[in-house]
Amino acid sequence: YALGSTSASGAVGVIDKAQLTVAADNKTVSYGAAALPALKDTITGFVNGENSGLISGTASLTTTATAYNGMSGSGSHVGSYVIDAGLGTLSAQNYAFAFVNGTLKVTPVALKVAANNASMTYGGAAPALTDTITGFVNGDTASSLTTQPTVTSGTAFTANAGTYAGTITASGAVDPDYTISYTPGTLTINPAQTLNFIADVYGTNTEIGPLQRPIISVADRTINYDPPFEPSPTQAGNIKLSIGDRTDGVSLADITPAAGGNEGMMNQQHSLDPADLANITPAAGGNSSATPANNNDFSCAAAFLEGADCVNQ
């Protein structure tokens, strides 16, 4: 501006432009996102009550961070990336521009590692312990992890039969692009031997014939005895059959049940109502007559084990 001689004397004066600050706004985006957030700026420093209406054009805002474009690993890893602010097409008659860069932060996403349930038979081979991982983005897979998780059991594989909830755990996975959480699994140890008895009314579909060493068939609900039973039961009352596993030369008291059970598993008693005795069909020999009298037991478990006769006790 040239100053008139009537208002000042000396050299020509210069009015400098005021300075505006163009600051790139900080932004955040999740790892593996399909698009980056829109980059924006904030301009400050206006004077004389003026505003951005006096500015034309826009600032240049760029970053080296990238979004996921469908190609594995195309999105930028977790970290901080500079948002560069530049002049671009900005212009203003009375203002100059200064620039402040911003930061784009790529943040980790949730990844879940679930220990899979496992089962085994008591005394058998240990099961393989595995996991299932969900939540991968950016085309990642389990092989992308920096460190793979390990899966262990807090319950020994030699433990008694049972269900051990939460005892299988995964841990140790590492990847800076993810926040990793874990879900435990359940270990089920099944009994090595299961003894099942089907509820039945003796005399309707049950054959008790030759007696001494029983073969128990659950499928057709039949109890067979071999060799033939002598003598035949003639006492009335509730006849209790004690059924045990046959082992040569071993008495019932010497048998140790598997799977943490007890001798009751091998000494089940089944009562025969006197009214049903007439319906029992001997397989060979003997008879099924019954005369109500004493309430005696035929406890044959020991006889089966020792190979002796099953007699009225």
Sequence and secondary structure as in RCSB ss.txt:
>XXXX:A:sequence
YALGSTSASGAVGVIDKAQLTVAADNKTVSYGAAALPALKDTITGFVNGENSGLISGTASLTTTATAYNGMSGSG
SHVGSYVIDAGLGTLSAQNYAFAFVNGTLKVTPVALKVAANNASMTYGGAAPALTDTITGFVNGDTASSLTTQPT
VTSGTAFTANAGTYAGTITASGAVDPDYTISYTPGTLTINPAQTLNFIADVYGTNTEIGPLQRPIISVADRTINY
DPPFEPSPTQAGNIKLSIGDRTDGVSLADITPAAGGNEGMMNQQHSLDPADLANITPAAGGNSSATPANNNDFSC
AAAFLEGADCVNQ
>XXXX:A:secstr
    TTT  SS      EEEEEEE  EEEETT SS     EEEE   TT  GGG BS  EEEES     SSTT S
  SEEEEEEEE TT B TTEEEEEE EEEEEE EEEEEEE  EEEETTS      EEEE   TT  GGG SB  E
EEESS TTS SEEEEEEEEEE  B TTEEEEEE EEEEEE S         TTTS  B S SEEEEETTTTEEEE
ES  SS   B S EEEEE    TT  GGG   STT  GGGG EEEEE GGGGGG   SSSS    B      B  
HHHHHHT      
